[in-house]
Amino acid sequence: MSEAGPEIRHSVFIRAPREKVWTAFTTPKGLDGWWGTRGSEIDPRPGGKLTLRWRGWGAERDINADRDCVILEVRPPKRFVFQWGDTADAMTTVEFDLEERAGGTLLRLREHGFAPTAKGRQSFEGNSLGWGEAAILIKFYVEHGVSY
């Protein structure tokens, strides 16, 4: 936890060039390939919109949801930051940092800004698990072309 509240941090090493990992975050095809979305849209610039669309998703395959996000920062191929949330008072910030390493790319993820409420705590707990899964999914997608 940070002094400002709980935050999520995950890191994963991906055996691929940083530009290939970057494409997985900044193109509809890339996002849909690992995140379980279908028909995502992205305007990859600060102030641009990222729309994630889940269809037939979840354990029961009955979740149909759209999530609109606002892109805050884009520094190809190093850093991608956006805000998302169910309501204006439940927005969090998600940061992806990509660092070149011998043999691949180190992906660091951080999500912060969870509200100090029961709903904020619930989002923190669910997203903590979700980002752990997502880190593995993006690794398999980028390294092996395995789509979710």
N, C-alpha and C positions, 0 to 999 in steps of 0.2 A: 504494500500500500504506500502511496505517496502521502505527503502531508495534506494535499488537497482532496484526498479521497482515494478509493480503490482504483487501481489500474491493472490492465491486463498486459502481459508481455510474453511473447513467444519468439523463438528463433529457430530457423531451420536452414541447413546447408543444402543447396540445390546444385547438382552437378550439371551446370549449364551456364553459358555466358549471361552476364547481367542483362543484356539487351533482350534475350529470349524470355527471361523472367519478367522484365518490364512489360513486354507485350502481353503477358498473361494478366496484368493488372489494368491495362489501358486500352484494350480493344474488346468489343462485344464478344467476339469468338473466344478470346482468351478467358474472359470472365465466365462465360457460359461453360467453358471446358472444365473448370475445376470447382466452381462454386455451386453447382447444382441449379443454376438459373437457366432460363430459356428466353431469348429475345431481349437481353440486356441492351441498354443504350448508354453511350458515354460521349460527353463533350469534354475531352481531356485538357482543360485549361482552368486556371483559377476563376471561380465563379461559375464554372460549367456545371452541368447536371449529370449525375450518374443515376440511372434507373435500373434496379435489379428486379427481375421477375422470376419468382419461383412458381412453378406449375406442377402439380402432382408430386409434391415434395414432402418429405417427412416419413416417419416410421409407418404411418398408415397411408401415405401417398395421397392425402386429401388436403394438403395445405396449398392454397393458391394465394400468393401475396406479392404485392409490389412494394418496393422500398425506394423512395426518392432520396438521393443524397446530394450534398453540395460539395463540389471539389474546392479545396482551400489552397492546395499547393501542388505544383507539378514541376519537378526538376529531373528531366530525362537524363539518363536512366537510373537516377539515384534515389529519388524520394517522391512519394505520392501520398497525399493527405486528403481526407474527406470527413464530412460530418454526416451523421445519420441518427435517426431516432423516430419513435412512434409519434411524438408530439414535440412542440417547440421546447417544452421544459424538460424533455427527456433526451436531448441531443447529446451524443458523445462524439469524440474526435478519434479517428482511426489513422494511424501513421504506418506506412510501409517504407522502410529504408533498405536499400540494396547495396551491399558492399562486395566489390570484387575480391575474390580470394583465389589462391592457387587451386585450379581444378574446378572452379565454379563460383557460386554467388552465395553469400550469407544474407538471408532475408531476416530482418528484424521487424516485428510487428508490435505496436503499442496502441491500446485503446484506453482513453481516459475521459473524465468529465461526467461520470455516473452521478446521478442525483442522490443526495443523502436521504432517500425514502425507501419504503419497502419495495416499490416498483424498480427503483434504481438498483437495489441490492439483487433483486430477481434478474434484472438484465445483466448485471455483472456476472452472476453465477452462470447463467445460460451462455453468455458470450464467451466466458472463460473456456468452457468445454467446446463451444463451437469453433473458436479460433484455433484450439489445439488440433481439432479434426481438419480444419481448413488448411493449416500449415502442411499437414501430410498430403492432403489432396492436391495442393498446388505443386508440391514436390513430385508426385507421381505424374501429374499432368505435364509438367515441363520436361522432366527427365525421360518419360516413356510414352507420352502422348495418350495416357489413360484418362479418359473423361469420366466425370462423375455422372 
